[in-house]
């Protein structure tokens, strides 16, 4: 069967999803946001989830401030390599930005509702626009380690109720068509990465539970179902962000390329190192996204 290449000529389509009830962060997330601000953090317009090995981007923030995520009383401590488990705030080109320096994963033993807490906290801090990053395995033989893939869609092979723990908005707020990835912002991210001299393409992300890397047979299957990259995160956050009404861009850093007939050894340290090498491309995308992001959203009023 011929394989479809999600090439640079693709148009980023809306990620079709059913109409769902609009959600908002749980009350505990709002309390955690107040703790962040009281401790010296700030409300922000743009939020970033930094995946494996990309935590060093926090050091590029102007007026940077950080605190351990567990001190919010809301975020859990990550046990995964390359995830510092801190929350950081600062500015990028004068625009307030808040970052999660790492995330938790289902394979660490956390239930679905824990995997969306970071995005809920960002929304409670006023974030309207979200950049989600991850380190992933490339599934196309033409890929190279270090290139960026701007996600246009995903294949959820875990199938949990992501976002169901959100607090539902009043019925008067109406339902929304929860598109996953903003096509216009995705196009801007793609162009920004290319302009920065970074190899980039558009593609589809396959979400598996982990923690083991994929088998040769699984790599072949993923190619057949038209996935371009594969990883163990991101989808829970994307689904929750859509329910929260955020504008979302997601970016995978290819840290290894799957070659089922000539497999190579991959470990977590290699993934962290290769992901860190792609920091310039991710930073270029972030600088593009802050350009017209507007002010932070106002805190949600209590009913």
C-alpha positions as a LaTeX table, in Angstrom:
\begin{tabular}{lrrr}
\hline
Residue & $x$ (\AA) & $y$ (\AA) & $z$ (\AA) \\
\hline
Unk1 & 0.00 & 0.00 & 0.00 \\
Unk2 & 1.51 & 3.39 & $-0.94$ \\
Unk3 & 2.49 & 5.55 & 2.01 \\
Unk4 & 1.26 & 9.13 & 2.25 \\
Unk5 & 4.05 & 11.59 & 2.99 \\
Unk6 & 2.91 & 14.52 & 5.13 \\
Unk7 & 5.30 & 16.77 & 3.27 \\
Unk8 & 5.98 & 20.47 & 3.31 \\
Unk9 & 3.34 & 20.93 & 0.60 \\
Unk10 & 0.56 & 19.74 & 2.91 \\
Unk11 & $-1.99$ & 22.22 & 4.14 \\
Unk12 & $-2.54$ & 21.92 & 7.88 \\
Unk13 & $-6.21$ & 20.90 & 8.20 \\
Unk14 & $-8.32$ & 21.40 & 11.30 \\
Unk15 & $-8.16$ & 18.38 & 13.58 \\
Unk16 & $-11.79$ & 17.29 & 13.46 \\
Unk17 & $-13.29$ & 16.43 & 16.83 \\
Unk18 & $-16.84$ & 16.14 & 18.13 \\
Unk19 & $-18.54$ & 19.08 & 19.71 \\
Unk20 & $-17.80$ & 18.98 & 23.44 \\
Unk21 & $-18.73$ & 21.00 & 26.50 \\
Unk22 & $-16.25$ & 23.79 & 27.10 \\
Unk23 & $-14.12$ & 23.18 & 30.17 \\
Unk24 & $-12.16$ & 25.30 & 32.59 \\
Unk25 & $-9.35$ & 24.55 & 35.05 \\
Unk26 & $-10.34$ & 22.82 & 38.25 \\
Unk27 & $-10.57$ & 25.00 & 41.36 \\
Unk28 & $-7.36$ & 23.48 & 42.71 \\
Unk29 & $-5.51$ & 24.67 & 39.59 \\
Unk30 & $-6.73$ & 28.21 & 40.20 \\
Unk31 & $-5.45$ & 28.01 & 43.79 \\
Unk32 & $-2.10$ & 26.74 & 42.51 \\
Unk33 & $-1.92$ & 29.67 & 40.08 \\
Unk34 & $-2.41$ & 32.05 & 43.00 \\
Unk35 & 0.47 & 30.33 & 44.81 \\
Unk36 & 2.71 & 30.80 & 41.77 \\
Unk37 & 1.95 & 34.51 & 41.57 \\
Unk38 & 2.36 & 34.96 & 45.34 \\
Unk39 & 5.77 & 33.26 & 45.18 \\
Unk40 & 7.04 & 35.67 & 42.51 \\
Unk41 & 5.78 & 34.18 & 39.27 \\
Unk42 & 3.58 & 36.02 & 36.84 \\
Unk43 & 0.47 & 35.59 & 34.77 \\
Unk44 & 1.29 & 35.04 & 31.12 \\
Unk45 & $-0.10$ & 35.15 & 27.62 \\
Unk46 & 1.82 & 32.23 & 26.13 \\
Unk47 & 2.49 & 28.88 & 27.79 \\
Unk48 & 5.04 & 26.23 & 26.87 \\
Unk49 & 5.33 & 22.58 & 27.86 \\
Unk50 & 9.00 & 21.61 & 27.51 \\
Unk51 & 9.53 & 17.98 & 26.62 \\
Unk52 & 12.44 & 15.65 & 27.26 \\
Unk53 & 15.79 & 17.41 & 27.09 \\
Unk54 & 14.38 & 20.86 & 26.30 \\
Unk55 & 14.37 & 22.31 & 29.81 \\
Unk56 & 17.36 & 24.50 & 28.98 \\
Unk57 & 15.08 & 26.90 & 27.11 \\
Unk58 & 14.08 & 28.32 & 30.50 \\
Unk59 & 17.52 & 29.94 & 30.64 \\
Unk60 & 16.68 & 32.04 & 27.57 \\
Unk61 & 13.78 & 33.80 & 29.28 \\
Unk62 & 14.33 & 37.43 & 30.24 \\
Unk63 & 13.64 & 38.16 & 33.91 \\
Unk64 & 13.38 & 34.43 & 34.54 \\
Unk65 & 11.87 & 33.08 & 37.74 \\
Unk66 & 11.40 & 29.42 & 38.68 \\
Unk67 & 9.97 & 27.24 & 41.43 \\
Unk68 & 9.57 & 23.48 & 41.92 \\
Unk69 & 6.25 & 22.31 & 40.53 \\
Unk70 & 5.45 & 20.31 & 43.64 \\
Unk71 & 5.42 & 23.55 & 45.65 \\
Unk72 & 2.28 & 24.58 & 43.80 \\
Unk73 & 0.43 & 21.85 & 45.69 \\
Unk74 & $-1.03$ & 20.78 & 42.34 \\
Unk75 & 1.69 & 19.38 & 40.10 \\
Unk76 & 3.22 & 15.96 & 40.71 \\
Unk77 & 6.96 & 15.24 & 40.72 \\
Unk78 & 8.17 & 13.66 & 37.49 \\
Unk79 & 10.44 & 10.65 & 37.69 \\
Unk80 & 11.35 & 10.67 & 33.98 \\
Unk81 & 14.85 & 11.48 & 32.72 \\
Unk82 & 15.14 & 15.00 & 31.33 \\
Unk83 & 12.14 & 16.44 & 33.18 \\
Unk84 & 13.15 & 18.85 & 35.94 \\
Unk85 & 9.60 & 19.34 & 37.22 \\
Unk86 & 9.78 & 23.12 & 37.61 \\
Unk87 & 7.54 & 25.99 & 36.56 \\
Unk88 & 9.21 & 29.09 & 35.14 \\
Unk89 & 8.05 & 32.52 & 34.07 \\
Unk90 & 9.68 & 35.44 & 32.29 \\
Unk91 & 9.38 & 37.29 & 29.02 \\
Unk92 & 10.19 & 36.62 & 25.37 \\
Unk93 & 10.55 & 39.80 & 23.32 \\
Unk94 & 8.70 & 41.60 & 26.10 \\
Unk95 & 5.73 & 39.22 & 26.17 \\
Unk96 & 4.96 & 37.29 & 29.40 \\
Unk97 & 5.58 & 33.55 & 29.02 \\
Unk98 & 5.21 & 30.70 & 31.51 \\
Unk99 & 6.89 & 27.33 & 31.02 \\
Unk100 & 6.55 & 23.86 & 32.46 \\
Unk101 & 10.08 & 22.46 & 32.63 \\
Unk102 & 9.02 & 18.86 & 32.09 \\
Unk103 & 5.84 & 16.84 & 32.46 \\
Unk104 & 4.53 & 13.64 & 34.02 \\
Unk105 & 3.60 & 10.57 & 31.97 \\
Unk106 & 1.14 & 7.74 & 32.26 \\
Unk107 & 3.97 & 5.20 & 32.32 \\
Unk108 & 5.16 & 6.72 & 35.60 \\
Unk109 & 1.97 & 5.43 & 37.19 \\
Unk110 & $-0.09$ & 8.63 & 37.04 \\
Unk111 & $-3.81$ & 8.47 & 36.19 \\
Unk112 & $-5.27$ & 10.47 & 33.24 \\
Unk113 & $-6.40$ & 13.39 & 35.39 \\
Unk114 & $-2.80$ & 13.99 & 36.52 \\
Unk115 & $-1.53$ & 14.30 & 32.95 \\
Unk116 & $-3.61$ & 17.41 & 32.24 \\
Unk117 & $-2.84$ & 19.31 & 35.46 \\
Unk118 & 0.04 & 21.23 & 33.91 \\
Unk119 & $-2.11$ & 22.61 & 31.10 \\
Unk120 & $-4.85$ & 23.50 & 33.58 \\
Unk121 & $-2.32$ & 25.45 & 35.64 \\
Unk122 & $-1.12$ & 27.33 & 32.56 \\
Unk123 & $-4.70$ & 28.23 & 31.65 \\
Unk124 & $-5.35$ & 29.37 & 35.22 \\
Unk125 & $-2.31$ & 31.65 & 34.87 \\
Unk126 & $-3.94$ & 33.37 & 31.91 \\
Unk127 & $-2.39$ & 31.48 & 29.00 \\
Unk128 & $-4.33$ & 31.80 & 25.75 \\
Unk129 & $-1.77$ & 30.29 & 23.36 \\
Unk130 & 0.10 & 27.05 & 24.06 \\
Unk131 & 3.24 & 25.50 & 22.57 \\
Unk132 & 3.63 & 21.81 & 23.45 \\
Unk133 & 6.94 & 20.12 & 22.69 \\
Unk134 & 8.20 & 16.56 & 22.89 \\
Unk135 & 11.08 & 14.33 & 21.90 \\
Unk136 & 9.92 & 11.65 & 19.49 \\
Unk137 & 11.02 & 8.82 & 17.25 \\
Unk138 & 10.94 & 9.54 & 13.53 \\
Unk139 & 9.14 & 7.00 & 11.37 \\
Unk140 & 10.10 & 8.22 & 7.89 \\
Unk141 & 13.42 & 7.05 & 6.43 \\
Unk142 & 14.03 & 10.55 & 5.02 \\
Unk143 & 14.08 & 12.06 & 8.51 \\
Unk144 & 17.21 & 13.08 & 10.37 \\
Unk145 & 17.85 & 13.39 & 14.10 \\
Unk146 & 17.28 & 16.95 & 15.29 \\
Unk147 & 14.66 & 17.98 & 12.77 \\
Unk148 & 11.32 & 19.41 & 13.88 \\
Unk149 & 7.87 & 18.09 & 13.03 \\
Unk150 & 4.98 & 20.52 & 13.41 \\
Unk151 & 1.98 & 18.40 & 14.29 \\
Unk152 & $-1.17$ & 18.61 & 12.19 \\
Unk153 & $-2.94$ & 15.69 & 13.87 \\
Unk154 & $-2.39$ & 12.72 & 16.13 \\
Unk155 & $-3.27$ & 9.04 & 16.47 \\
Unk156 & $-4.20$ & 8.19 & 20.04 \\
Unk157 & $-3.37$ & 4.53 & 20.65 \\
Unk158 & $-3.85$ & 4.81 & 24.42 \\
Unk159 & $-7.48$ & 6.02 & 24.42 \\
Unk160 & $-8.09$ & 7.38 & 27.89 \\
Unk161 & $-10.62$ & 10.09 & 28.88 \\
Unk162 & $-8.20$ & 13.00 & 28.49 \\
Unk163 & $-9.78$ & 16.22 & 29.65 \\
Unk164 & $-12.77$ & 14.66 & 31.37 \\
Unk165 & $-11.48$ & 15.85 & 34.75 \\
Unk166 & $-11.80$ & 19.50 & 33.72 \\
Unk167 & $-14.46$ & 21.49 & 35.48 \\
Unk168 & $-17.35$ & 21.95 & 33.03 \\
Unk169 & $-18.28$ & 25.50 & 32.17 \\
Unk170 & $-21.86$ & 26.62 & 32.78 \\
Unk171 & $-24.25$ & 25.59 & 30.04 \\
Unk172 & $-24.54$ & 29.22 & 29.02 \\
Unk173 & $-20.91$ & 29.11 & 27.87 \\
Unk174 & $-21.96$ & 26.73 & 25.11 \\
Unk175 & $-20.23$ & 23.80 & 23.49 \\
Unk176 & $-17.14$ & 24.03 & 21.31 \\
Unk177 & $-15.71$ & 22.14 & 18.37 \\
Unk178 & $-12.45$ & 21.22 & 20.07 \\
Unk179 & $-9.95$ & 21.38 & 17.21 \\
Unk180 & $-6.62$ & 20.05 & 18.42 \\
Unk181 & $-4.06$ & 22.04 & 16.47 \\
Unk182 & $-4.44$ & 25.60 & 15.22 \\
Unk183 & $-3.68$ & 25.39 & 11.47 \\
Unk184 & $-2.74$ & 29.05 & 11.00 \\
Unk185 & $-0.38$ & 29.05 & 13.98 \\
Unk186 & 1.04 & 25.73 & 12.86 \\
Unk187 & 1.88 & 27.24 & 9.50 \\
Unk188 & 3.58 & 30.19 & 11.18 \\
Unk189 & 5.59 & 27.80 & 13.37 \\
Unk190 & 6.69 & 25.82 & 10.33 \\
Unk191 & 7.80 & 28.95 & 8.48 \\
Unk192 & 9.60 & 30.31 & 11.56 \\
Unk193 & 11.58 & 27.10 & 12.00 \\
Unk194 & 12.56 & 27.05 & 8.34 \\
Unk195 & 13.51 & 30.72 & 8.45 \\
Unk196 & 15.84 & 29.93 & 11.35 \\
Unk197 & 17.64 & 27.39 & 9.19 \\
Unk198 & 16.14 & 24.35 & 10.93 \\
Unk199 & 14.98 & 21.27 & 9.07 \\
Unk200 & 11.22 & 21.07 & 9.60 \\
Unk201 & 8.18 & 19.33 & 8.19 \\
Unk202 & 4.56 & 18.77 & 9.09 \\
Unk203 & 3.30 & 15.44 & 10.34 \\
Unk204 & 1.13 & 13.16 & 12.47 \\
Unk205 & 2.07 & 12.05 & 15.98 \\
Unk206 & 1.31 & 8.54 & 17.26 \\
Unk207 & 0.81 & 8.32 & 21.02 \\
Unk208 & 1.79 & 5.09 & 22.80 \\
Unk209 & 1.88 & 4.48 & 26.52 \\
Unk210 & 5.56 & 3.48 & 26.90 \\
Unk211 & 7.85 & 3.30 & 28.77 \\
Unk212 & 9.64 & 0.86 & 26.47 \\
Unk213 & 10.58 & 2.01 & 23.00 \\
Unk214 & 8.76 & 0.49 & 20.04 \\
Unk215 & 9.48 & $-2.91$ & 18.53 \\
Unk216 & 10.39 & $-3.40$ & 14.89 \\
Unk217 & 6.89 & $-4.70$ & 14.18 \\
Unk218 & 5.33 & $-1.69$ & 15.89 \\
Unk219 & 7.44 & 0.66 & 13.78 \\
Unk220 & 6.15 & $-1.03$ & 10.64 \\
Unk221 & 2.55 & $-0.81$ & 11.87 \\
Unk222 & 2.89 & 2.90 & 12.68 \\
Unk223 & 4.18 & 3.62 & 9.20 \\
Unk224 & 1.22 & 1.80 & 7.69 \\
Unk225 & $-1.29$ & 3.88 & 9.65 \\
Unk226 & 0.42 & 7.05 & 8.38 \\
Unk227 & 2.10 & 8.24 & 11.55 \\
Unk228 & 5.26 & 10.30 & 11.06 \\
Unk229 & 6.59 & 10.42 & 14.64 \\
Unk230 & 5.89 & 8.43 & 17.78 \\
Unk231 & 6.09 & 9.29 & 21.47 \\
Unk232 & 4.65 & 8.79 & 24.94 \\
Unk233 & 3.14 & 12.17 & 25.82 \\
Unk234 & 1.50 & 15.32 & 24.42 \\
Unk235 & $-1.94$ & 14.00 & 23.41 \\
Unk236 & $-3.50$ & 14.32 & 26.90 \\
Unk237 & $-2.32$ & 17.93 & 27.07 \\
Unk238 & $-3.52$ & 18.71 & 23.55 \\
Unk239 & $-7.00$ & 17.31 & 24.17 \\
Unk240 & $-7.35$ & 19.18 & 27.46 \\
Unk241 & $-6.09$ & 22.41 & 25.89 \\
Unk242 & $-8.72$ & 22.12 & 23.17 \\
Unk243 & $-11.45$ & 21.72 & 25.78 \\
Unk244 & $-10.06$ & 24.80 & 27.54 \\
Unk245 & $-10.30$ & 26.83 & 24.33 \\
Unk246 & $-6.55$ & 27.44 & 23.97 \\
Unk247 & $-4.79$ & 28.05 & 20.67 \\
Unk248 & $-2.38$ & 25.14 & 20.32 \\
Unk249 & 0.81 & 24.43 & 18.40 \\
Unk250 & 2.71 & 21.18 & 18.98 \\
Unk251 & 6.24 & 20.42 & 17.89 \\
Unk252 & 8.12 & 17.12 & 17.96 \\
Unk253 & 11.90 & 16.97 & 17.96 \\
Unk254 & 13.06 & 13.85 & 16.12 \\
Unk255 & 15.73 & 12.29 & 18.32 \\
Unk256 & 16.11 & 8.97 & 16.54 \\
Unk257 & 14.90 & 7.58 & 13.23 \\
Unk258 & 13.25 & 4.16 & 13.19 \\
Unk259 & 14.80 & 1.71 & 10.75 \\
Unk260 & 13.04 & $-1.61$ & 11.43 \\
Unk261 & 15.43 & $-3.59$ & 9.22 \\
Unk262 & 18.56 & $-2.00$ & 10.72 \\
Unk263 & 17.65 & $-1.16$ & 14.33 \\
Unk264 & 19.94 & 0.96 & 16.48 \\
Unk265 & 20.18 & 1.21 & 20.26 \\
Unk266 & 18.44 & 4.24 & 21.80 \\
Unk267 & 18.46 & 5.27 & 25.45 \\
Unk268 & 17.05 & 8.18 & 27.46 \\
Unk269 & 20.39 & 10.01 & 27.65 \\
Unk270 & 20.73 & 10.00 & 23.86 \\
Unk271 & 17.20 & 11.36 & 23.54 \\
Unk272 & 17.91 & 14.20 & 25.98 \\
Unk273 & 21.11 & 15.22 & 24.22 \\
Unk274 & 19.58 & 15.23 & 20.73 \\
Unk275 & 16.50 & 17.10 & 21.90 \\
Unk276 & 18.63 & 19.82 & 23.51 \\
Unk277 & 20.44 & 20.29 & 20.20 \\
Unk278 & 17.14 & 21.35 & 18.60 \\
Unk279 & 16.59 & 24.24 & 21.04 \\
Unk280 & 17.23 & 26.98 & 18.48 \\
Unk281 & 14.37 & 25.80 & 16.29 \\
Unk282 & 11.93 & 25.59 & 19.18 \\
Unk283 & 12.99 & 29.04 & 20.36 \\
Unk284 & 12.38 & 30.47 & 16.87 \\
Unk285 & 8.85 & 29.04 & 16.97 \\
Unk286 & 8.21 & 30.54 & 20.40 \\
Unk287 & 9.38 & 33.98 & 19.26 \\
Unk288 & 6.92 & 33.77 & 16.38 \\
Unk289 & 4.03 & 32.77 & 18.64 \\
Unk290 & 4.47 & 35.65 & 21.08 \\
Unk291 & 4.22 & 38.31 & 18.38 \\
Unk292 & 0.45 & 38.87 & 18.51 \\
Unk293 & $-0.57$ & 36.82 & 21.52 \\
Unk294 & $-2.34$ & 39.68 & 23.34 \\
Unk295 & $-2.69$ & 40.07 & 27.11 \\
Unk296 & $-3.16$ & 37.20 & 29.58 \\
Unk297 & $-6.71$ & 36.00 & 30.09 \\
Unk298 & $-8.47$ & 37.33 & 33.16 \\
Unk299 & $-8.83$ & 34.94 & 36.11 \\
Unk300 & $-12.04$ & 32.93 & 35.93 \\
Unk301 & $-14.85$ & 34.27 & 38.06 \\
Unk302 & $-16.46$ & 32.02 & 40.63 \\
Unk303 & $-20.04$ & 30.97 & 39.98 \\
\hline
\end{tabular}
